């Protein structure tokens, strides 16, 4: 029973991070459901940062550099 309060606290923090990340994914042109990766322990945040940092954004595909 001692695990339950920590689990709820972790889920609340993950939701506080997931809502803005959904908005970032949507503005970048990705499916906002990629933010669900945040709920994977340890590696979720690293995956989201890697995905946003290294994959080409769909809304920037046809724009010339500098715009």
HUMO-V29970 format. One record per backbone hydrogen bond with DSSP energy under -0.5 kcal/mol. CO is the residue of the C=O (numbers start at 0). NH is the residue of the N-H. Records with the same first field share a line. If there is no record, write none. Layout:
CO = NH  NH
//
This chain:
0 = 3
1 = 5
2 = 6
3 = 7
4 = 8
5 = 9
6 = 10
7 = 11
8 = 12
9 = 13
10 = 14
11 = 15
12 = 16
13 = 17
14 = 18
15 = 19
16 = 20
17 = 21
18 = 22
19 = 23
20 = 24
21 = 25
22 = 26
23 = 27
24 = 28  29
25 = 28
27 = 58
30 = 33
31 = 34
32 = 35
33 = 36
34 = 37
35 = 38
36 = 39
38 = 40
39 = 43
40 = 42
41 = 45
42 = 46
43 = 47
44 = 48
45 = 49
46 = 50
47 = 51
48 = 52
49 = 53
50 = 54
56 = 59
57 = 60
59 = 62
63 = 66
//
